Amino acid sequence: MRDPVALATSWLGTPYRHRASVPGAGADCLGLIRGIWRARYGAEAELPPPYSPSWAEAGAGEPLHDALLRHLTPAQAPADGQVLLFRLAPRARAKHLGIQCEGGRAFIHACPRAGVIRAPLSAPWARRIVARFNFPPLPDA
């Protein structure tokens, strides 16, 4: 199984743990994407530097966006299996991630009180999407 949506679905119910990326044991939103990457490609793309759990963190630059550009392909049209990057607070860095599913009606992500869940991709969430990315082709594809 290397489909991003199927992989993300297998993480449902994983508790939230900042900086973790172990299915069933703990994950944050980046940990979910890291785990999907490992399942698809066999190893980490890169280890993330220390980061704050705050979705409202301000600062210069967009380090998460820059890291995604190093490993994923920017997408123009919405599609299931894409990595969604969200900016959750005005003037804050974009630093929340999820996987689009259900024909764009939902996404799978990790959030502090609920862990890894499937949530509706409602208008308030959709307005906060700042970028979409596709995983690169699999080596044997």
Kinemage of the C-alpha trace (Angstrom):
@kinemage 1
@onewidth
@group {chain A} dominant
@subgroup {mainchain}
@vectorlist {calphas} color= white
{ca met a 1} P 0.000 0.000 0.000
{ca arg a 2} L 1.637 3.244 -1.138
{ca asp a 3} L -1.381 5.383 -1.962
{ca pro a 4} L -1.177 8.569 0.158
{ca val a 5} L -4.868 8.495 1.118
{ca ala a 6} L -4.766 4.820 2.103
{ca leu a 7} L -1.582 5.421 4.073
{ca ala a 8} L -3.053 8.468 5.819
{ca thr a 9} L -6.211 6.498 6.612
{ca ser a 10} L -4.099 3.848 8.344
{ca trp a 11} L -2.922 6.573 10.774
{ca leu a 12} L -6.462 7.508 11.901
{ca gly a 13} L -6.732 7.397 15.684
{ca thr a 14} L -3.011 7.967 16.260
{ca pro a 15} L -2.693 10.318 19.248
{ca tyr a 16} L -1.198 13.765 18.822
{ca arg a 17} L 2.447 13.983 19.877
{ca his a 18} L 4.510 17.028 18.904
{ca arg a 19} L 7.409 16.047 16.564
{ca ala a 20} L 6.420 12.358 16.572
{ca ser a 21} L 5.850 10.281 13.442
{ca val a 22} L 4.935 6.744 14.520
{ca pro a 23} L 1.555 5.323 13.427
{ca gly a 24} L -0.567 4.294 16.388
{ca ala a 25} L 1.893 5.803 18.893
{ca gly a 26} L 1.979 9.513 18.077
{ca ala a 27} L 2.199 12.113 15.334
{ca asp a 28} L 1.793 15.777 14.622
{ca cys a 29} L 0.786 17.035 11.180
{ca leu a 30} L 4.366 16.987 9.856
{ca gly a 31} L 4.916 13.564 11.430
{ca leu a 32} L 1.935 12.227 9.473
{ca ile a 33} L 3.457 13.440 6.193
{ca arg a 34} L 6.901 12.122 7.187
{ca gly a 35} L 5.381 8.711 7.935
{ca ile a 36} L 3.585 8.604 4.592
{ca trp a 37} L 6.860 9.547 2.871
{ca arg a 38} L 8.730 6.729 4.649
{ca ala a 39} L 6.042 4.210 3.682
{ca arg a 40} L 6.212 5.312 0.038
{ca tyr a 41} L 9.973 5.747 -0.388
{ca gly a 42} L 11.598 3.774 2.433
{ca ala a 43} L 13.495 6.546 4.241
{ca glu a 44} L 13.137 10.091 5.535
{ca ala a 45} L 13.441 12.845 2.936
{ca glu a 46} L 15.181 14.985 5.574
{ca leu a 47} L 14.993 15.331 9.317
{ca pro a 48} L 13.148 18.477 10.352
{ca pro a 49} L 14.857 21.046 12.539
{ca pro a 50} L 13.274 21.878 15.903
{ca tyr a 51} L 9.925 23.633 15.502
{ca ser a 52} L 7.235 25.096 17.723
{ca pro a 53} L 3.821 23.447 18.051
{ca ser a 54} L 2.136 26.845 17.636
{ca trp a 55} L 0.127 27.269 14.437
{ca ala a 56} L 0.183 31.040 14.995
{ca glu a 57} L 3.976 31.330 14.998
{ca ala a 58} L 5.196 34.434 13.207
{ca gly a 59} L 8.616 35.033 11.748
{ca ala a 60} L 10.547 35.696 8.614
{ca gly a 61} L 10.330 33.214 5.776
{ca glu a 62} L 8.287 30.083 5.253
{ca pro a 63} L 10.525 27.175 6.334
{ca leu a 64} L 7.863 24.461 5.981
{ca his a 65} L 6.864 25.652 2.501
{ca asp a 66} L 10.536 25.746 1.496
{ca ala a 67} L 11.079 22.190 2.777
{ca leu a 68} L 8.031 20.912 0.903
{ca leu a 69} L 9.359 22.492 -2.302
{ca arg a 70} L 12.595 20.516 -1.878
{ca his a 71} L 10.775 17.170 -1.946
{ca leu a 72} L 7.271 17.520 -3.389
{ca thr a 73} L 5.859 18.900 -6.628
{ca pro a 74} L 3.606 21.974 -6.510
{ca ala a 75} L 0.107 21.135 -7.731
{ca gln a 76} L -2.265 23.397 -9.631
{ca ala a 77} L -5.520 21.443 -9.638
{ca pro a 78} L -6.932 19.847 -6.470
{ca ala a 79} L -6.720 16.046 -6.255
{ca asp a 80} L -6.974 13.408 -3.573
{ca gly a 81} L -3.646 12.380 -2.076
{ca gln a 82} L -2.190 15.875 -2.239
{ca val a 83} L -0.392 17.425 0.707
{ca leu a 84} L -2.235 20.585 1.733
{ca leu a 85} L -0.323 23.405 3.448
{ca phe a 86} L -2.424 25.726 5.614
{ca arg a 87} L -1.848 29.136 7.190
{ca leu a 88} L -4.094 29.126 10.237
{ca ala a 89} L -3.567 32.656 11.507
{ca pro a 90} L -3.153 35.916 9.590
{ca arg a 91} L 0.487 37.008 9.293
{ca ala a 92} L 1.631 33.668 10.739
{ca arg a 93} L 3.807 31.145 8.997
{ca ala a 94} L 2.073 28.414 7.015
{ca lys a 95} L 2.698 25.379 9.178
{ca his a 96} L -0.201 22.959 9.206
{ca leu a 97} L -0.445 19.981 6.860
{ca gly a 98} L -3.022 17.444 5.759
{ca ile a 99} L -3.812 14.949 2.990
{ca gln a 100} L -6.810 15.685 0.764
{ca cys a 101} L -9.349 12.862 0.412
{ca glu a 102} L -12.967 12.112 -0.508
{ca gly a 103} L -12.912 14.089 -3.735
{ca gly a 104} L -11.834 17.253 -1.949
{ca arg a 105} L -14.626 17.090 0.622
{ca ala a 106} L -12.284 16.058 3.458
{ca phe a 107} L -8.691 15.841 4.592
{ca ile a 108} L -6.706 13.789 7.088
{ca his a 109} L -4.527 15.681 9.551
{ca ala a 110} L -3.220 15.635 13.120
{ca cys a 111} L -4.466 18.150 15.639
{ca pro a 112} L -3.592 18.544 19.323
{ca arg a 113} L -6.821 17.501 21.025
{ca ala a 114} L -8.014 14.846 18.583
{ca gly a 115} L -4.904 13.215 17.112
{ca val a 116} L -5.022 12.021 13.509
{ca ile a 117} L -8.543 12.518 12.182
{ca arg a 118} L -10.501 12.893 8.959
{ca ala a 119} L -12.193 16.302 8.885
{ca pro a 120} L -14.450 18.057 6.404
{ca leu a 121} L -12.527 20.360 4.071
{ca ser a 122} L -15.043 23.081 4.885
{ca ala a 123} L -14.907 26.625 3.509
{ca pro a 124} L -13.001 27.946 6.550
{ca trp a 125} L -10.320 25.275 6.078
{ca ala a 126} L -10.215 25.676 2.289
{ca arg a 127} L -9.639 29.441 2.624
{ca arg a 128} L -6.518 28.727 4.652
{ca ile a 129} L -4.838 26.516 2.022
{ca val a 130} L -1.741 28.318 0.766
{ca ala a 131} L -0.260 25.515 -1.346
{ca arg a 132} L -0.916 22.014 -2.643
{ca phe a 133} L 1.768 19.457 -3.387
{ca asn a 134} L 1.911 16.076 -5.107
{ca phe a 135} L 4.205 13.324 -3.956
{ca pro a 136} L 6.840 12.513 -6.586
{ca pro a 137} L 6.407 9.331 -8.639
{ca leu a 138} L 7.377 6.110 -6.937
{ca pro a 139} L 10.782 4.713 -7.940
{ca asp a 140} L 9.199 1.605 -9.512
{ca ala a 141} L 6.383 3.517 -11.247
